[in-house]
């Protein structure tokens, strides 16, 4: 889970509550990209570990 008041907090407070659609859009895009990178890295690690027969 991503959290602790960083990028998501920026998206909510400045983007949504202040009616700054551009800030909201870019913050959401960055969050999606970060999640995809983390997911892909995890999938890669699992794929590599499953090839080894322990």
mmCIF entry with sequence, helices, sheets and N, C-alpha, C, O atoms, coordinates in Angstrom:
data_MODEL
# 
_entry.id   MODEL 
# 
_entity.id                         1 
_entity.type                       polymer 
_entity.pdbx_number_of_molecules   1 
# 
_entity_poly.entity_id                      1 
_entity_poly.type                           'polypeptide(L)' 
_entity_poly.nstd_linkage                   no 
_entity_poly.nstd_monomer                   no 
_entity_poly.pdbx_seq_one_letter_code       
;(UNK)(UNK)(UNK)(UNK)(UNK)(UNK)(UNK)(UNK)(UNK)(UNK)(UNK)(UNK)(UNK)(UNK)(UNK)(UNK)
(UNK)(UNK)(UNK)(UNK)(UNK)(UNK)(UNK)(UNK)(UNK)(UNK)(UNK)(UNK)(UNK)(UNK)(UNK)(UNK)
(UNK)(UNK)(UNK)(UNK)(UNK)(UNK)(UNK)(UNK)(UNK)(UNK)(UNK)(UNK)(UNK)(UNK)(UNK)(UNK)
(UNK)(UNK)(UNK)(UNK)(UNK)(UNK)
;
_entity_poly.pdbx_seq_one_letter_code_can   XXXXXXXXXXXXXXXXXXXXXXXXXXXXXXXXXXXXXXXXXXXXXXXXXXXXXX 
_entity_poly.pdbx_strand_id                 A 
# 
loop_
_entity_poly_seq.entity_id 
_entity_poly_seq.num 
_entity_poly_seq.mon_id 
_entity_poly_seq.hetero 
1 1  UNK n 
1 2  UNK n 
1 3  UNK n 
1 4  UNK n 
1 5  UNK n 
1 6  UNK n 
1 7  UNK n 
1 8  UNK n 
1 9  UNK n 
1 10 UNK n 
1 11 UNK n 
1 12 UNK n 
1 13 UNK n 
1 14 UNK n 
1 15 UNK n 
1 16 UNK n 
1 17 UNK n 
1 18 UNK n 
1 19 UNK n 
1 20 UNK n 
1 21 UNK n 
1 22 UNK n 
1 23 UNK n 
1 24 UNK n 
1 25 UNK n 
1 26 UNK n 
1 27 UNK n 
1 28 UNK n 
1 29 UNK n 
1 30 UNK n 
1 31 UNK n 
1 32 UNK n 
1 33 UNK n 
1 34 UNK n 
1 35 UNK n 
1 36 UNK n 
1 37 UNK n 
1 38 UNK n 
1 39 UNK n 
1 40 UNK n 
1 41 UNK n 
1 42 UNK n 
1 43 UNK n 
1 44 UNK n 
1 45 UNK n 
1 46 UNK n 
1 47 UNK n 
1 48 UNK n 
1 49 UNK n 
1 50 UNK n 
1 51 UNK n 
1 52 UNK n 
1 53 UNK n 
1 54 UNK n 
# 
_struct_asym.id          A 
_struct_asym.entity_id   1 
# 
loop_
_struct_conf.conf_type_id 
_struct_conf.id 
_struct_conf.pdbx_PDB_helix_id 
_struct_conf.beg_label_comp_id 
_struct_conf.beg_label_asym_id 
_struct_conf.beg_label_seq_id 
_struct_conf.pdbx_beg_PDB_ins_code 
_struct_conf.end_label_comp_id 
_struct_conf.end_label_asym_id 
_struct_conf.end_label_seq_id 
_struct_conf.pdbx_end_PDB_ins_code 
_struct_conf.beg_auth_comp_id 
_struct_conf.beg_auth_asym_id 
_struct_conf.beg_auth_seq_id 
_struct_conf.end_auth_comp_id 
_struct_conf.end_auth_asym_id 
_struct_conf.end_auth_seq_id 
_struct_conf.pdbx_PDB_helix_class 
_struct_conf.details 
_struct_conf.pdbx_PDB_helix_length 
HELX_P HELX_P1 AA1 UNK A 7  ? UNK A 10 ? UNK A 7  UNK A 10 1 ? 4  
HELX_P HELX_P2 AA2 UNK A 11 ? UNK A 16 ? UNK A 11 UNK A 16 3 ? 6  
HELX_P HELX_P3 AA3 UNK A 21 ? UNK A 51 ? UNK A 21 UNK A 51 1 ? 31 
# 
_struct_conf_type.id          HELX_P 
_struct_conf_type.criteria    ? 
_struct_conf_type.reference   ? 
# 
loop_
_atom_site.group_PDB 
_atom_site.id 
_atom_site.type_symbol 
_atom_site.label_atom_id 
_atom_site.label_alt_id 
_atom_site.label_comp_id 
_atom_site.label_asym_id 
_atom_site.label_entity_id 
_atom_site.label_seq_id 
_atom_site.pdbx_PDB_ins_code 
_atom_site.Cartn_x 
_atom_site.Cartn_y 
_atom_site.Cartn_z 
_atom_site.occupancy 
_atom_site.B_iso_or_equiv 
_atom_site.pdbx_formal_charge 
_atom_site.auth_seq_id 
_atom_site.auth_comp_id 
_atom_site.auth_asym_id 
_atom_site.auth_atom_id 
_atom_site.pdbx_PDB_model_num 
ATOM 1   N N  . UNK A 1 1  ? 0.837   -1.177  0.000   1.00 0.00 ? 1  UNK A N  1 
ATOM 2   C CA . UNK A 1 1  ? 0.000   0.000   0.000   1.00 0.00 ? 1  UNK A CA 1 
ATOM 3   C C  . UNK A 1 1  ? 0.882   1.240   0.000   1.00 0.00 ? 1  UNK A C  1 
ATOM 4   O O  . UNK A 1 1  ? 1.892   1.310   0.700   1.00 0.00 ? 1  UNK A O  1 
ATOM 5   N N  . UNK A 1 2  ? 0.487   2.184   -0.777  1.00 0.00 ? 2  UNK A N  1 
ATOM 6   C CA . UNK A 1 2  ? 1.168   3.474   -0.783  1.00 0.00 ? 2  UNK A CA 1 
ATOM 7   C C  . UNK A 1 2  ? 0.366   4.424   0.083   1.00 0.00 ? 2  UNK A C  1 
ATOM 8   O O  . UNK A 1 2  ? -0.865  4.406   0.062   1.00 0.00 ? 2  UNK A O  1 
ATOM 9   N N  . UNK A 1 3  ? 1.047   5.235   0.826   1.00 0.00 ? 3  UNK A N  1 
ATOM 10  C CA . UNK A 1 3  ? 0.296   6.154   1.668   1.00 0.00 ? 3  UNK A CA 1 
ATOM 11  C C  . UNK A 1 3  ? 1.186   7.060   2.474   1.00 0.00 ? 3  UNK A C  1 
ATOM 12  O O  . UNK A 1 3  ? 2.284   7.413   2.043   1.00 0.00 ? 3  UNK A O  1 
ATOM 13  N N  . UNK A 1 4  ? 0.721   7.435   3.635   1.00 0.00 ? 4  UNK A N  1 
ATOM 14  C CA . UNK A 1 4  ? 1.430   8.270   4.595   1.00 0.00 ? 4  UNK A CA 1 
ATOM 15  C C  . UNK A 1 4  ? 1.420   9.743   4.222   1.00 0.00 ? 4  UNK A C  1 
ATOM 16  O O  . UNK A 1 4  ? 2.315   10.482  4.633   1.00 0.00 ? 4  UNK A O  1 
ATOM 17  N N  . UNK A 1 5  ? 0.438   10.185  3.459   1.00 0.00 ? 5  UNK A N  1 
ATOM 18  C CA . UNK A 1 5  ? 0.263   11.609  3.234   1.00 0.00 ? 5  UNK A CA 1 
ATOM 19  C C  . UNK A 1 5  ? 1.184   12.245  2.225   1.00 0.00 ? 5  UNK A C  1 
ATOM 20  O O  . UNK A 1 5  ? 1.403   13.454  2.292   1.00 0.00 ? 5  UNK A O  1 
ATOM 21  N N  . UNK A 1 6  ? 1.723   11.509  1.312   1.00 0.00 ? 6  UNK A N  1 
ATOM 22  C CA . UNK A 1 6  ? 2.626   12.075  0.324   1.00 0.00 ? 6  UNK A CA 1 
ATOM 23  C C  . UNK A 1 6  ? 1.917   12.523  -0.930  1.00 0.00 ? 6  UNK A C  1 
ATOM 24  O O  . UNK A 1 6  ? 1.226   13.542  -0.941  1.00 0.00 ? 6  UNK A O  1 
ATOM 25  N N  . UNK A 1 7  ? 2.094   11.762  -1.975  1.00 0.00 ? 7  UNK A N  1 
ATOM 26  C CA . UNK A 1 7  ? 1.549   12.116  -3.278  1.00 0.00 ? 7  UNK A CA 1 
ATOM 27  C C  . UNK A 1 7  ? 0.022   12.049  -3.297  1.00 0.00 ? 7  UNK A C  1 
ATOM 28  O O  . UNK A 1 7  ? -0.623  12.877  -3.940  1.00 0.00 ? 7  UNK A O  1 
ATOM 29  N N  . UNK A 1 8  ? -0.550  11.089  -2.609  1.00 0.00 ? 8  UNK A N  1 
ATOM 30  C CA . UNK A 1 8  ? -2.008  10.997  -2.535  1.00 0.00 ? 8  UNK A CA 1 
ATOM 31  C C  . UNK A 1 8  ? -2.619  12.182  -1.803  1.00 0.00 ? 8  UNK A C  1 
ATOM 32  O O  . UNK A 1 8  ? -3.673  12.688  -2.189  1.00 0.00 ? 8  UNK A O  1 
ATOM 33  N N  . UNK A 1 9  ? -1.953  12.615  -0.752  1.00 0.00 ? 9  UNK A N  1 
ATOM 34  C CA . UNK A 1 9  ? -2.415  13.791  -0.014  1.00 0.00 ? 9  UNK A CA 1 
ATOM 35  C C  . UNK A 1 9  ? -2.352  15.035  -0.893  1.00 0.00 ? 9  UNK A C  1 
ATOM 36  O O  . UNK A 1 9  ? -3.258  15.867  -0.858  1.00 0.00 ? 9  UNK A O  1 
ATOM 37  N N  . UNK A 1 10 ? -1.295  15.164  -1.674  1.00 0.00 ? 10 UNK A N  1 
ATOM 38  C CA . UNK A 1 10 ? -1.171  16.277  -2.617  1.00 0.00 ? 10 UNK A CA 1 
ATOM 39  C C  . UNK A 1 10 ? -2.309  16.252  -3.624  1.00 0.00 ? 10 UNK A C  1 
ATOM 40  O O  . UNK A 1 10 ? -2.908  17.286  -3.919  1.00 0.00 ? 10 UNK A O  1 
ATOM 41  N N  . UNK A 1 11 ? -2.604  15.073  -4.148  1.00 0.00 ? 11 UNK A N  1 
ATOM 42  C CA . UNK A 1 11 ? -3.679  14.951  -5.136  1.00 0.00 ? 11 UNK A CA 1 
ATOM 43  C C  . UNK A 1 11 ? -5.020  15.366  -4.543  1.00 0.00 ? 11 UNK A C  1 
ATOM 44  O O  . UNK A 1 11 ? -5.804  16.050  -5.201  1.00 0.00 ? 11 UNK A O  1 
ATOM 45  N N  . UNK A 1 12 ? -5.288  14.960  -3.313  1.00 0.00 ? 12 UNK A N  1 
ATOM 46  C CA . UNK A 1 12 ? -6.569  15.291  -2.681  1.00 0.00 ? 12 UNK A CA 1 
ATOM 47  C C  . UNK A 1 12 ? -6.638  16.763  -2.287  1.00 0.00 ? 12 UNK A C  1 
ATOM 48  O O  . UNK A 1 12 ? -7.571  17.468  -2.672  1.00 0.00 ? 12 UNK A O  1 
ATOM 49  N N  . UNK A 1 13 ? -5.652  17.228  -1.522  1.00 0.00 ? 13 UNK A N  1 
ATOM 50  C CA . UNK A 1 13 ? -5.724  18.595  -0.982  1.00 0.00 ? 13 UNK A CA 1 
ATOM 51  C C  . UNK A 1 13 ? -5.579  19.665  -2.057  1.00 0.00 ? 13 UNK A C  1 
ATOM 52  O O  . UNK A 1 13 ? -6.394  20.585  -2.123  1.00 0.00 ? 13 UNK A O  1 
ATOM 53  N N  . UNK A 1 14 ? -4.565  19.559  -2.892  1.00 0.00 ? 14 UNK A N  1 
ATOM 54  C CA . UNK A 1 14 ? -4.328  20.620  -3.871  1.00 0.00 ? 14 UNK A CA 1 
ATOM 55  C C  . UNK A 1 14 ? -5.114  20.369  -5.153  1.00 0.00 ? 14 UNK A C  1 
ATOM 56  O O  . UNK A 1 14 ? -5.683  21.298  -5.725  1.00 0.00 ? 14 UNK A O  1 
ATOM 57  N N  . UNK A 1 15 ? -5.146  19.130  -5.601  1.00 0.00 ? 15 UNK A N  1 
ATOM 58  C CA . UNK A 1 15 ? -5.827  18.839  -6.852  1.00 0.00 ? 15 UNK A CA 1 
ATOM 59  C C  . UNK A 1 15 ? -7.336  18.863  -6.759  1.00 0.00 ? 15 UNK A C  1 
ATOM 60  O O  . UNK A 1 15 ? -8.001  19.576  -7.511  1.00 0.00 ? 15 UNK A O  1 
ATOM 61  N N  . UNK A 1 16 ? -7.878  18.084  -5.840  1.00 0.00 ? 16 UNK A N  1 
ATOM 62  C CA . UNK A 1 16 ? -9.333  17.926  -5.764  1.00 0.00 ? 16 UNK A CA 1 
ATOM 63  C C  . UNK A 1 16 ? -10.004 19.062  -5.004  1.00 0.00 ? 16 UNK A C  1 
ATOM 64  O O  . UNK A 1 16 ? -10.938 19.683  -5.510  1.00 0.00 ? 16 UNK A O  1 
ATOM 65  N N  . UNK A 1 17 ? -9.535  19.334  -3.801  1.00 0.00 ? 17 UNK A N  1 
ATOM 66  C CA . UNK A 1 17 ? -10.201 20.322  -2.953  1.00 0.00 ? 17 UNK A CA 1 
ATOM 67  C C  . UNK A 1 17 ? -9.994  21.756  -3.433  1.00 0.00 ? 17 UNK A C  1 
ATOM 68  O O  . UNK A 1 17 ? -10.819 22.624  -3.150  1.00 0.00 ? 17 UNK A O  1 
ATOM 69  N N  . UNK A 1 18 ? -8.909  22.014  -4.152  1.00 0.00 ? 18 UNK A N  1 
ATOM 70  C CA . UNK A 1 18 ? -8.652  23.368  -4.662  1.00 0.00 ? 18 UNK A CA 1 
ATOM 71  C C  . UNK A 1 18 ? -9.041  23.512  -6.127  1.00 0.00 ? 18 UNK A C  1 
ATOM 72  O O  . UNK A 1 18 ? -8.733  24.521  -6.762  1.00 0.00 ? 18 UNK A O  1 
ATOM 73  N N  . UNK A 1 19 ? -9.724  22.495  -6.665  1.00 0.00 ? 19 UNK A N  1 
ATOM 74  C CA . UNK A 1 19 ? -10.190 22.512  -8.055  1.00 0.00 ? 19 UNK A CA 1 
ATOM 75  C C  . UNK A 1 19 ? -9.041  22.716  -9.042  1.00 0.00 ? 19 UNK A C  1 
ATOM 76  O O  . UNK A 1 19 ? -9.172  23.453  -10.020 1.00 0.00 ? 19 UNK A O  1 
ATOM 77  N N  . UNK A 1 20 ? -7.909  22.050  -8.770  1.00 0.00 ? 20 UNK A N  1 
ATOM 78  C CA . UNK A 1 20 ? -6.763  22.095  -9.677  1.00 0.00 ? 20 UNK A CA 1 
ATOM 79  C C  . UNK A 1 20 ? -6.707  20.753  -10.397 1.00 0.00 ? 20 UNK A C  1 
ATOM 80  O O  . UNK A 1 20 ? -6.006  19.835  -9.970  1.00 0.00 ? 20 UNK A O  1 
ATOM 81  N N  . UNK A 1 21 ? -7.443  20.654  -11.479 1.00 0.00 ? 21 UNK A N  1 
ATOM 82  C CA . UNK A 1 21 ? -7.543  19.403  -12.217 1.00 0.00 ? 21 UNK A CA 1 
ATOM 83  C C  . UNK A 1 21 ? -6.224  18.932  -12.775 1.00 0.00 ? 21 UNK A C  1 
ATOM 84  O O  . UNK A 1 21 ? -5.982  17.728  -12.862 1.00 0.00 ? 21 UNK A O  1 
ATOM 85  N N  . UNK A 1 22 ? -5.357  19.869  -13.160 1.00 0.00 ? 22 UNK A N  1 
ATOM 86  C CA . UNK A 1 22 ? -4.064  19.482  -13.709 1.00 0.00 ? 22 UNK A CA 1 
ATOM 87  C C  . UNK A 1 22 ? -3.193  18.802  -12.657 1.00 0.00 ? 22 UNK A C  1 
ATOM 88  O O  . UNK A 1 22 ? -2.535  17.804  -12.950 1.00 0.00 ? 22 UNK A O  1 
ATOM 89  N N  . UNK A 1 23 ? -3.185  19.332  -11.438 1.00 0.00 ? 23 UNK A N  1 
ATOM 90  C CA . UNK A 1 23 ? -2.407  18.726  -10.358 1.00 0.00 ? 23 UNK A CA 1 
ATOM 91  C C  . UNK A 1 23 ? -2.962  17.351  -10.025 1.00 0.00 ? 23 UNK A C  1 
ATOM 92  O O  . UNK A 1 23 ? -2.200  16.403  -9.835  1.00 0.00 ? 23 UNK A O  1 
ATOM 93  N N  . UNK A 1 24 ? -4.268  17.238  -9.954  1.00 0.00 ? 24 UNK A N  1 
ATOM 94  C CA . UNK A 1 24 ? -4.908  15.957  -9.669  1.00 0.00 ? 24 UNK A CA 1 
ATOM 95  C C  . UNK A 1 24 ? -4.562  14.934  -10.741 1.00 0.00 ? 24 UNK A C  1 
ATOM 96  O O  . UNK A 1 24 ? -4.218  13.795  -10.427 1.00 0.00 ? 24 UNK A O  1 
ATOM 97  N N  . UNK A 1 25 ? -4.651  15.334  -12.002 1.00 0.00 ? 25 UNK A N  1 
ATOM 98  C CA . UNK A 1 25 ? -4.367  14.427  -13.110 1.00 0.00 ? 25 UNK A CA 1 
ATOM 99  C C  . UNK A 1 25 ? -2.929  13.916  -13.051 1.00 0.00 ? 25 UNK A C  1 
ATOM 100 O O  . UNK A 1 25 ? -2.695  12.709  -13.119 1.00 0.00 ? 25 UNK A O  1 
ATOM 101 N N  . UNK A 1 26 ? -1.969  14.830  -12.924 1.00 0.00 ? 26 UNK A N  1 
ATOM 102 C CA . UNK A 1 26 ? -0.563  14.412  -12.923 1.00 0.00 ? 26 UNK A CA 1 
ATOM 103 C C  . UNK A 1 26 ? -0.208  13.593  -11.691 1.00 0.00 ? 26 UNK A C  1 
ATOM 104 O O  . UNK A 1 26 ? 0.598   12.667  -11.784 1.00 0.00 ? 26 UNK A O  1 
ATOM 105 N N  . UNK A 1 27 ? -0.787  13.910  -10.548 1.00 0.00 ? 27 UNK A N  1 
ATOM 106 C CA . UNK A 1 27 ? -0.524  13.122  -9.346  1.00 0.00 ? 27 UNK A CA 1 
ATOM 107 C C  . UNK A 1 27 ? -1.052  11.700  -9.508  1.00 0.00 ? 27 UNK A C  1 
ATOM 108 O O  . UNK A 1 27 ? -0.384  10.742  -9.120  1.00 0.00 ? 27 UNK A O  1 
ATOM 109 N N  . UNK A 1 28 ? -2.244  11.559  -10.077 1.00 0.00 ? 28 UNK A N  1 
ATOM 110 C CA . UNK A 1 28 ? -2.815  10.231  -10.296 1.00 0.00 ? 28 UNK A CA 1 
ATOM 111 C C  . UNK A 1 28 ? -1.982  9.450   -11.310 1.00 0.00 ? 28 UNK A C  1 
ATOM 112 O O  . UNK A 1 28 ? -1.760  8.253   -11.132 1.00 0.00 ? 28 UNK A O  1 
ATOM 113 N N  . UNK A 1 29 ? -1.524  10.107  -12.358 1.00 0.00 ? 29 UNK A N  1 
ATOM 114 C CA . UNK A 1 29 ? -0.680  9.436   -13.357 1.00 0.00 ? 29 UNK A CA 1 
ATOM 115 C C  . UNK A 1 29 ? 0.614   8.942   -12.713 1.00 0.00 ? 29 UNK A C  1 
ATOM 116 O O  . UNK A 1 29 ? 1.039   7.814   -12.961 1.00 0.00 ? 29 UNK A O  1 
ATOM 117 N N  . UNK A 1 30 ? 1.239   9.776   -11.893 1.00 0.00 ? 30 UNK A N  1 
ATOM 118 C CA . UNK A 1 30 ? 2.479   9.373   -11.225 1.00 0.00 ? 30 UNK A CA 1 
ATOM 119 C C  . UNK A 1 30 ? 2.226   8.206   -10.281 1.00 0.00 ? 30 UNK A C  1 
ATOM 120 O O  . UNK A 1 30 ? 3.034   7.279   -10.220 1.00 0.00 ? 30 UNK A O  1 
ATOM 121 N N  . UNK A 1 31 ? 1.121   8.232   -9.545  1.00 0.00 ? 31 UNK A N  1 
ATOM 122 C CA . UNK A 1 31 ? 0.785   7.126   -8.648  1.00 0.00 ? 31 UNK A CA 1 
ATOM 123 C C  . UNK A 1 31 ? 0.598   5.836   -9.441  1.00 0.00 ? 31 UNK A C  1 
ATOM 124 O O  . UNK A 1 31 ? 1.100   4.786   -9.038  1.00 0.00 ? 31 UNK A O  1 
ATOM 125 N N  . UNK A 1 32 ? -0.110  5.901   -10.553 1.00 0.00 ? 32 UNK A N  1 
ATOM 126 C CA . UNK A 1 32 ? -0.335  4.710   -11.376 1.00 0.00 ? 32 UNK A CA 1 
ATOM 127 C C  . UNK A 1 32 ? 0.983   4.171   -11.910 1.00 0.00 ? 32 UNK A C  1 
ATOM 128 O O  . UNK A 1 32 ? 1.208   2.961   -11.892 1.00 0.00 ? 32 UNK A O  1 
ATOM 129 N N  . UNK A 1 33 ? 1.855   5.052   -12.385 1.00 0.00 ? 33 UNK A N  1 
ATOM 130 C CA . UNK A 1 33 ? 3.157   4.620   -12.909 1.00 0.00 ? 33 UNK A CA 1 
ATOM 131 C C  . UNK A 1 33 ? 3.982   3.966   -11.806 1.00 0.00 ? 33 UNK A C  1 
ATOM 132 O O  . UNK A 1 33 ? 4.590   2.919   -12.031 1.00 0.00 ? 33 UNK A O  1 
ATOM 133 N N  . UNK A 1 34 ? 4.012   4.564   -10.622 1.00 0.00 ? 34 UNK A N  1 
ATOM 134 C CA . UNK A 1 34 ? 4.766   3.976   -9.509  1.00 0.00 ? 34 UNK A CA 1 
ATOM 135 C C  . UNK A 1 34 ? 4.237   2.599   -9.135  1.00 0.00 ? 34 UNK A C  1 
ATOM 136 O O  . UNK A 1 34 ? 5.017   1.673   -8.913  1.00 0.00 ? 34 UNK A O  1 
ATOM 137 N N  . UNK A 1 35 ? 2.932   2.461   -9.064  1.00 0.00 ? 35 UNK A N  1 
ATOM 138 C CA . UNK A 1 35 ? 2.338   1.166   -8.716  1.00 0.00 ? 35 UNK A CA 1 
ATOM 139 C C  . UNK A 1 35 ? 2.673   0.125   -9.777  1.00 0.00 ? 35 UNK A C  1 
ATOM 140 O O  . UNK A 1 35 ? 2.978   -1.019  -9.441  1.00 0.00 ? 35 UNK A O  1 
ATOM 141 N N  . UNK A 1 36 ? 2.621   0.501   -11.045 1.00 0.00 ? 36 UNK A N  1 
ATOM 142 C CA . UNK A 1 36 ? 2.937   -0.442  -12.117 1.00 0.00 ? 36 UNK A CA 1 
ATOM 143 C C  . UNK A 1 36 ? 4.398   -0.874  -12.066 1.00 0.00 ? 36 UNK A C  1 
ATOM 144 O O  . UNK A 1 36 ? 4.705   -2.045  -12.289 1.00 0.00 ? 36 UNK A O  1 
ATOM 145 N N  . UNK A 1 37 ? 5.306   0.065   -11.774 1.00 0.00 ? 37 UNK A N  1 
ATOM 146 C CA . UNK A 1 37 ? 6.727   -0.281  -11.664 1.00 0.00 ? 37 UNK A CA 1 
ATOM 147 C C  . UNK A 1 37 ? 6.955   -1.247  -10.510 1.00 0.00 ? 37 UNK A C  1 
ATOM 148 O O  . UNK A 1 37 ? 7.672   -2.237  -10.660 1.00 0.00 ? 37 UNK A O  1 
ATOM 149 N N  . UNK A 1 38 ? 6.354   -0.968  -9.366  1.00 0.00 ? 38 UNK A N  1 
ATOM 150 C CA . UNK A 1 38 ? 6.505   -1.847  -8.205  1.00 0.00 ? 38 UNK A CA 1 
ATOM 151 C C  . UNK A 1 38 ? 5.904   -3.219  -8.486  1.00 0.00 ? 38 UNK A C  1 
ATOM 152 O O  . UNK A 1 38 ? 6.493   -4.237  -8.120  1.00 0.00 ? 38 UNK A O  1 
ATOM 153 N N  . UNK A 1 39 ? 4.740   -3.260  -9.130  1.00 0.00 ? 39 UNK A N  1 
ATOM 154 C CA . UNK A 1 39 ? 4.095   -4.530  -9.460  1.00 0.00 ? 39 UNK A CA 1 
ATOM 155 C C  . UNK A 1 39 ? 4.949   -5.337  -10.431 1.00 0.00 ? 39 UNK A C  1 
ATOM 156 O O  . UNK A 1 39 ? 5.115   -6.545  -10.259 1.00 0.00 ? 39 UNK A O  1 
ATOM 157 N N  . UNK A 1 40 ? 5.487   -4.677  -11.444 1.00 0.00 ? 40 UNK A N  1 
ATOM 158 C CA . UNK A 1 40 ? 6.325   -5.364  -12.428 1.00 0.00 ? 40 UNK A CA 1 
ATOM 159 C C  . UNK A 1 40 ? 7.595   -5.906  -11.791 1.00 0.00 ? 40 UNK A C  1 
ATOM 160 O O  . UNK A 1 40 ? 8.026   -7.014  -12.111 1.00 0.00 ? 40 UNK A O  1 
ATOM 161 N N  . UNK A 1 41 ? 8.197   -5.138  -10.895 1.00 0.00 ? 41 UNK A N  1 
ATOM 162 C CA . UNK A 1 41 ? 9.398   -5.603  -10.202 1.00 0.00 ? 41 UNK A CA 1 
ATOM 163 C C  . UNK A 1 41 ? 9.080   -6.825  -9.345  1.00 0.00 ? 41 UNK A C  1 
ATOM 164 O O  . UNK A 1 41 ? 9.853   -7.782  -9.320  1.00 0.00 ? 41 UNK A O  1 
ATOM 165 N N  . UNK A 1 42 ? 7.965   -6.799  -8.653  1.00 0.00 ? 42 UNK A N  1 
ATOM 166 C CA . UNK A 1 42 ? 7.561   -7.952  -7.853  1.00 0.00 ? 42 UNK A CA 1 
ATOM 167 C C  . UNK A 1 42 ? 7.285   -9.176  -8.700  1.00 0.00 ? 42 UNK A C  1 
ATOM 168 O O  . UNK A 1 42 ? 7.677   -10.285 -8.337  1.00 0.00 ? 42 UNK A O  1 
ATOM 169 N N  . UNK A 1 43 ? 6.614   -8.988  -9.827  1.00 0.00 ? 43 UNK A N  1 
ATOM 170 C CA . UNK A 1 43 ? 6.351   -10.104 -10.739 1.00 0.00 ? 43 UNK A CA 1 
ATOM 171 C C  . UNK A 1 43 ? 7.649   -10.696 -11.273 1.00 0.00 ? 43 UNK A C  1 
ATOM 172 O O  . UNK A 1 43 ? 7.770   -11.914 -11.404 1.00 0.00 ? 43 UNK A O  1 
ATOM 173 N N  . UNK A 1 44 ? 8.623   -9.837  -11.582 1.00 0.00 ? 44 UNK A N  1 
ATOM 174 C CA . UNK A 1 44 ? 9.912   -10.296 -12.087 1.00 0.00 ? 44 UNK A CA 1 
ATOM 175 C C  . UNK A 1 44 ? 10.635  -11.129 -11.036 1.00 0.00 ? 44 UNK A C  1 
ATOM 176 O O  . UNK A 1 44 ? 11.192  -12.182 -11.348 1.00 0.00 ? 44 UNK A O  1 
ATOM 177 N N  . UNK A 1 45 ? 10.627  -10.660 -9.793  1.00 0.00 ? 45 UNK A N  1 
ATOM 178 C CA . UNK A 1 45 ? 11.294  -11.389 -8.714  1.00 0.00 ? 45 UNK A CA 1 
ATOM 179 C C  . UNK A 1 45 ? 10.639  -12.748 -8.511  1.00 0.00 ? 45 UNK A C  1 
ATOM 180 O O  . UNK A 1 45 ? 11.336  -13.752 -8.362  1.00 0.00 ? 45 UNK A O  1 
ATOM 181 N N  . UNK A 1 46 ? 9.325   -12.795 -8.502  1.00 0.00 ? 46 UNK A N  1 
ATOM 182 C CA . UNK A 1 46 ? 8.616   -14.065 -8.327  1.00 0.00 ? 46 UNK A CA 1 
ATOM 183 C C  . UNK A 1 46 ? 8.933   -15.011 -9.477  1.00 0.00 ? 46 UNK A C  1 
ATOM 184 O O  . UNK A 1 46 ? 9.161   -16.201 -9.256  1.00 0.00 ? 46 UNK A O  1 
ATOM 185 N N  . UNK A 1 47 ? 8.950   -14.500 -10.686 1.00 0.00 ? 47 UNK A N  1 
ATOM 186 C CA . UNK A 1 47 ? 9.259   -15.328 -11.852 1.00 0.00 ? 47 UNK A CA 1 
ATOM 187 C C  . UNK A 1 47 ? 10.665  -15.913 -11.746 1.00 0.00 ? 47 UNK A C  1 
ATOM 188 O O  . UNK A 1 47 ? 10.873  -17.087 -12.053 1.00 0.00 ? 47 UNK A O  1 
ATOM 189 N N  . UNK A 1 48 ? 11.626  -15.102 -11.315 1.00 0.00 ? 48 UNK A N  1 
ATOM 190 C CA . UNK A 1 48 ? 13.002  -15.587 -11.167 1.00 0.00 ? 48 UNK A CA 1 
ATOM 191 C C  . UNK A 1 48 ? 13.104  -16.617 -10.045 1.00 0.00 ? 48 UNK A C  1 
ATOM 192 O O  . UNK A 1 48 ? 13.822  -17.608 -10.181 1.00 0.00 ? 48 UNK A O  1 
ATOM 193 N N  . UNK A 1 49 ? 12.399  -16.395 -8.945  1.00 0.00 ? 49 UNK A N  1 
ATOM 194 C CA . UNK A 1 49 ? 12.485  -17.325 -7.822  1.00 0.00 ? 49 UNK A CA 1 
ATOM 195 C C  . UNK A 1 49 ? 11.793  -18.643 -8.125  1.00 0.00 ? 49 UNK A C  1 
ATOM 196 O O  . UNK A 1 49 ? 12.211  -19.684 -7.617  1.00 0.00 ? 49 UNK A O  1 
ATOM 197 N N  . UNK A 1 50 ? 10.754  -18.624 -8.934  1.00 0.00 ? 50 UNK A N  1 
ATOM 198 C CA . UNK A 1 50 ? 10.048  -19.868 -9.259  1.00 0.00 ? 50 UNK A CA 1 
ATOM 199 C C  . UNK A 1 50 ? 10.840  -20.745 -10.211 1.00 0.00 ? 50 UNK A C  1 
ATOM 200 O O  . UNK A 1 50 ? 10.594  -21.948 -10.288 1.00 0.00 ? 50 UNK A O  1 
ATOM 201 N N  . UNK A 1 51 ? 11.785  -20.165 -10.938 1.00 0.00 ? 51 UNK A N  1 
ATOM 202 C CA . UNK A 1 51 ? 12.625  -20.964 -11.837 1.00 0.00 ? 51 UNK A CA 1 
ATOM 203 C C  . UNK A 1 51 ? 13.592  -21.835 -11.051 1.00 0.00 ? 51 UNK A C  1 
ATOM 204 O O  . UNK A 1 51 ? 13.967  -22.915 -11.507 1.00 0.00 ? 51 UNK A O  1 
ATOM 205 N N  . UNK A 1 52 ? 14.000  -21.371 -9.868  1.00 0.00 ? 52 UNK A N  1 
ATOM 206 C CA . UNK A 1 52 ? 14.917  -22.149 -9.046  1.00 0.00 ? 52 UNK A CA 1 
ATOM 207 C C  . UNK A 1 52 ? 14.134  -23.224 -8.309  1.00 0.00 ? 52 UNK A C  1 
ATOM 208 O O  . UNK A 1 52 ? 13.092  -22.948 -7.716  1.00 0.00 ? 52 UNK A O  1 
ATOM 209 N N  . UNK A 1 53 ? 14.635  -24.433 -8.350  1.00 0.00 ? 53 UNK A N  1 
ATOM 210 C CA . UNK A 1 53 ? 13.991  -25.546 -7.647  1.00 0.00 ? 53 UNK A CA 1 
ATOM 211 C C  . UNK A 1 53 ? 14.653  -25.702 -6.281  1.00 0.00 ? 53 UNK A C  1 
ATOM 212 O O  . UNK A 1 53 ? 15.732  -26.282 -6.164  1.00 0.00 ? 53 UNK A O  1 
ATOM 213 N N  . UNK A 1 54 ? 13.998  -25.182 -5.265  1.00 0.00 ? 54 UNK A N  1 
ATOM 214 C CA . UNK A 1 54 ? 14.559  -25.272 -3.916  1.00 0.00 ? 54 UNK A CA 1 
ATOM 215 C C  . UNK A 1 54 ? 14.149  -26.548 -3.257  1.00 0.00 ? 54 UNK A C  1 
ATOM 216 O O  . UNK A 1 54 ? 14.526  -26.802 -2.113  1.00 0.00 ? 54 UNK A O  1 
# 
